[in-house]
């Protein structure tokens, strides 16, 4: 694939075939003028989508930093297995930027299994993370398991196709769900309900906020929850009986950038969100919710990555279906509901070691410590003992096929037998 700037002919574009086997210029001196840009090894993504991620245009004088950032921006699209560049000379001795962007297989048949012996979920469907080669996300899926049975649709339009660097996401979800509040591995009470949720978000992507400008994302949703005690396990008391119709309005803002190269990450990001629910009938009460999050990844070398993260969320809602419930996806080795309430936090820290990293297979092992807590009152959140776990996980991947991943976790979190977690 070749990007041809305005005014360039097809005959000039055929330089690609003449330059294909020509060696790259070694020890290029920066800044350097880019006379022509050729995008190579790009079998699906449209050229103009990749070109919009470059921080310069043909004819510009570029620095090493500009090229490094451009490579990071293309990697962060998460659709490629290899991204690189070099310079070559054409027959007129002009500088040609030879930019490699090799597509991964992003049409994903969803057959996912996640969980342990006590709690699991299975997902089925199809997803395309690069629809029409334009970085559009389309997902049609269903999920069933111990806590949820639902189906939904989601469409995401990237900033390369929208005005002023904006992004758009919309979709719906319908089905049923249930959650329990668990103390000492025993279910104390629960909530089960049928749900309908339609949502729309408009905003800027996280990886554009490294040069901070105030540009919050807007989130709108309509949701309906109708409780159904028959879905709960026998003998578990229902925490409420209600039908609510709510309009959700939220704002979120992020700062920082997490750069991604295949499965590895490097960078810092922080975010805050504020929202409200507006009751659409007399029986539906309004509420507020809020949250903060921090993530930090440090790629120590091509084999080792250090990471840590913290997330806190709170709500004023008195509806148990809108409480915050955290499970093994947040703290390995626990059941969903061991961290529950109107306030909840999770803290993770660990190191990941990549033993093998090839286009067609990669192996990673992680060692981690997780902790978290949930309470009804904020004042009790840090006064009570958190739920904690330590563990190790093995992840087997095919980077050329991003959805081909199997992860096994072995965790200790105190008494109970939720020590094994599978994610594939």
PyMOL commands that set and color helices and strands:
alter all, ss='L'
color gray80, all
select helices_A, chain A and resi 10-13+15-19+47-51+64-75+159-161+163-165+206-208+229-231+320-322+378-380
alter helices_A, ss='H'
color red, helices_A
select strands_A, chain A and resi 32-33+36-40+61-62+80-89+95-103+107-115+120-131+136-145+148-157+166-183+186-204+217-227+243-261+264-279+287-299+304-315+324-326+339-341+343-357+362-375+387-397+405-412+420-423
alter strands_A, ss='S'
color yellow, strands_A
deselect
rebuild
show_as cartoon
